[in-house]
Amino acid sequence: MEFNTYCMCYQNFQFKTMFMASFQVKNAVARPPKRKRKLISRDEQIQNLQSGEEFDVLIIGGGATGAGCALDAVTRGLKTALVEGDDFASGTSSKSTKLIHGGVRYLQKAILGLDYEQYRMVKEALAERASMLDSAPHLAHPLPIMLPVYKWWQVPYYWVGIKCYDLVAGDRNVKGSYYLSKRDALELFPMLKKEKLVGAIVYYDGQQDDARMCLAVALTAARHGATVCNHVEVLELLKKDNGKGAQVLCGAKVVDHMTGKKFTVKAKCIINATGPFTDSIRKMDDPTIKSICAPSSGVHIVLPGYYSPEQMGLLDPSTSDGRVIFFLPWQRHTIAGTTDLPCEVTHNPAPSEDEIQFILSEIKHYLNQDVEVRRGDVLSAWSGIRPLVSDPNKDETQALARNHIVHISASNLITIAGGKWTTYRAMAEHTIDAAVKACGLQPERPESVTTLLKIEGGQGWSPTMYIRLVQDFGLECEVAQHLAKSYGDRAFAVAKMASLTGKRWPVIGNRIHPDFPYIDAEIRYGVREYACNAVDMIARRLRLSFLNVQAAQEALPVICDIMAEELKWSKDEKQKQINKAREFLALEMGQAVKRITKDQSYGDGDVSGEQLHEILKEIDTNMNGQVELDEYLQMMSAIKTGEVSYSRFARMAELEEQKEEAAQFKRKITVDRSGGGL
């Protein structure tokens, strides 16, 4: 009997061992690989790229989708390379509305039009919204957005619509929506126009730091072993005979813009994830194909933080041209946008004065009289190109795809296009699935594991982590909070690079600009995050150029001094970098936008020299023959308050304002598409 008992116990032990082994093998597919702890330098990444070894996957494009594809591929066990002609997130991925959203407008269209495809797109986006908030909690957070209601009948209409939004999200919902009375709405959003306000509905979406999110995804891929290189441009796609009489892609000829060196990268599969530049890569593969990209420009502006509460956004559900305008707090400032106009594809999109004025005129409708919406309060403005595409998989190529499309060419070029920031992870998963099937790749893990991953900095982050930075390093509280939100658990590595201030407090962390929490250590760490020039630094490692163009320009000399130390720039190279950064701020960040687009006129005719002299004499209260700034400001203040209404200068200013308002009503920006941001 004892022998039988022993045999039974031994058999049970064997069964448990076999079961556990089987469980571990099955679970190995779903469990993500451990990431490497060290982030190798850009020079080492370039050496890996030109080593001559064949990659399983070569991804062209370092935006959200390209970085997502690199992370998905490398965590499946594929030998992965990514090249980006400029910097990571240098295009559309850094110029979004900063929202992680399902698309309230898309859901409205889905319900009213009984459109299942739109509904499915919203449901997928809402699931991905929850995934992003979980994978990068330091860079993304829930944001309440208020929808003010000015007519009683709209209350149940909007309430039902927003509740449907919550319902579609299901268990992946961020937080539940709710109704506010007029009094409560004004308490939470005091800047809101109170006349005829009935109440408001508040719902939740996510908000992110888009450029740093994209960079974090690329760095996560690099830590897992992917070769990721910015400022490496594809010049030519290479093909070979596949043995069946067909030409298939086998690599690309590239150039490293930092050194000018050209070399060849071999790959079994090439993925085109270039956003608005999708067609340029497709035509490298086949010059005879038709273009599928229909680019549109979305302009945003940044205003001072006092325009909105720190933790409440605003949605205008129906602008004068039928689109949606968002008004959102972001990094202690306020973002307003977006427009949607057809445009040309360019590496340097620039905002126009008309688009800036359109946004300002729309937000005026929702703010009370105490908040004077002024053109001079626009701290920064930018244009992002949204790459809408027609689906080449369908015969009717004129219809724009509502969601993303994955297309495989005859030579096995995998193109991923369309979509939006929120669904970058799902887009990458669909792309790598298609690549594995089309090119016969053999990954260690057949399915994506990116839903289980934490993005760079998210692993050890907690909401109170900044307190340790204050206590352990002697950083200012504001600086510590900024580092924790921007770098997550990597903030400690940044803090270790900070220089002593020489003061009693803070002990370390010299600010590069007195109005912002950016410190010297971030410049040094930014170089280790593959920043190669001053624009990389001010636009995407720091977000200074997006927050305040003037502050970015003022901080440039300090930034370039530190980068010159790190990258061994000569004096001439440093000055060249400063000049290029100034040009970027002027053209792409709205600094050089002309505020007056036509000659000023007085009444119906031009102002003569004598008339202008007489008008300016009214302002010259000191009678010294010149108009000084304080005199001009006093006159403008008097005109605004109504104390002066009889002067010719006041009349001229009034007429010009009327003409501008009339011109605004005549302008038509008629593009019937917007899901809330780029």
C-alpha positions, 0 to 999 in steps of 0.5 A: 500500500505504501508503494502504491501511494508512493507511485501515485504521488510520483505520478502526480508530481510528474503530471504537475511538472509536465503541466507547468512546463506546458503552461510556461511554453504557452505563456512564453508566447504571450509574455513580453521579452525582458528589455535590455537595460543599456541604451546604446549611443547613436554611433553604435546604432549607425554601426549596427545599421551599416554592419551588412547583416540582413534585417528581418524588417526595415521600417521607414519613418520614425513617427508614431506608427513607425516607432510602434511597428519597430516595437511590435516587430522587435518584441516578437523576436524579429531583427528590426531596423528603423530609419527616419530622414529627420528626427523622431516625431518631427512631422505630424506626430509632434503636431497633434492636438495632444488628445488620446481619443476615440472620436466623439464626432465619429460616434455621432456620425456612426449613430446618425448614419447607422454606420457600423464601420465608424462605430467599430473604428471608435470602439477600437480607438477607445480600447487603444486609449485605455492601453496608452494610458496604462502603458505610459502613465507618466506621459498620458493622463485622463482629461475632463472636457466640458461641452457647454450647452446654450439651448435646453433641447440640446441637453438630452441630445448631447447627454445621450451622445456622451453616454453612448461614448461611455457605453462603447468604451465599456470596461475600458472607459476612463471615467464616467461623464456627468451633467453640470448645472450652470452654476457648477459649470461656471465654478469649474470653468470661470472663463466661460460665457455665462449669457444664455448658458443652460448647463454643461456636460463633462466627459473624459478623454486622454491627453499626452505629450505627443513628441515625447510619447513617440520618442519613448516608444522608439527608445523602448524598441531600442532597449529591446534590441531594435536598431533605430536611427534618426536623420537617416534618409532612404534614397533608393529601394533595392530589389532582387529576383525572388526565383519565380521571375518577380522582383521583390524588395531586398533593402534600401540605399540610405544616407546618414545626414550627420556624416553624409555617408551613404550605405546599403541596408539589407532587409527581408521586408520593408515597411513604409510608415512615412505618414504624409510622405507615403506616396514618395516611398510608394513611387520609389517602389513603382513610379507608375502608381497613383497617389493615395494621400490627400493631405490636410493642414491642421493648425493649432495655437498656444495661449497663456494658461489663464485662458483655461482652468488647469484641469478642464478642457472645452469642446466647441461641438459646432463651429461656424463652418461645422467643425469641432474646436478644442480648447485644452490645458497643456503643460500650464498653457492652453492649446486651441485648434484645429483647422482642416484645410487641403494642403501640399505635402511639405517638410516645413508646414507653416501656419497662416494668419487666416487660420490663426484668426479663425481659431481666435474668432471661434474661441471668442464665442465661448469666453466671457467679456473679462477674457479679451482674446488677443492676437498678441497672446498667441505664444506659438502656432504650428501646422500639422499635416494629416495624411488622409488616404484613399484605399488602394485595396479597393477599386474606388480610389476616390473615397477616403479611408476612414480608418488606417489601411495596410497595402502590400505591393507586388514587390512586397512593400508594406504600406501603413497609412491613415489612422490617428495617434490613438491607434498607433499600437493597433496599426503597428500590430496589423502591419507586422501581421501583414508583413509576417504573412507577405514576406514569410518571416519567422518571428519567435512570437507569432502574436503581438505582445505590445499590450503587455509592455510599459513604455520607456519611463513607465515601469517604476513611475508613480504619481508621487515619484517627484517627491523623491526627486526633491528629497534625494537630489534637492530639485525645485518642486516644479522642476521635479514634477516636470521631470517625473512627468516627462521622463518617468522613472528615467528622471533619476538618470536625468537628475544625476546629470544636473549641475550644482546651482551654488545656492542654498536651494535648489541644490541642483538644476540650473534652469535654461529659462526662468519661466520654464522648468527645463534644466541643463541636465535635460540637454545632456540627457537629450543628446543620449536620446539621439538629439542631433541638432538644436531643433531636435532639442527645443521641439521634441526633447523639450517642448519649449518651441511649442509652448513659447517661441520667444522663450525658445529663442531666448534659451537657444544660446544656453542650449547650444552651449551645452550641446556643443560640449556634448557633441563637440561642435566648433564655434561655427557649427554652434552658430549654424545650429542657432541660425537653423533653430531661429529659422525653424521658430520663425517659419514653422512655429508661427513667429514670422506669420504676418499679422497684417496680410494686406495694406492698411486702409482708412475708409475706402481709400489709402491713407495719404502721408499728410493724413497719416501725419495728422493721425499720429499727432493725436497719439504723440501726447509728449509732442516730441515728434515720435510715437512712443510705446506707452503713448500708443498703449494708452491710446489703444486702452482708451479706445477699448474702454470707450474713453476716446471715440472721436479721434481719427486714429480711433475711427481708423482702428474701428474701421479696420476691425470691422473690415477684418470681422467682415472678412472672417465671415466671408472666408469659407473653410469647408472640409467636412471631416474632424474627429478631434485633432490630428 
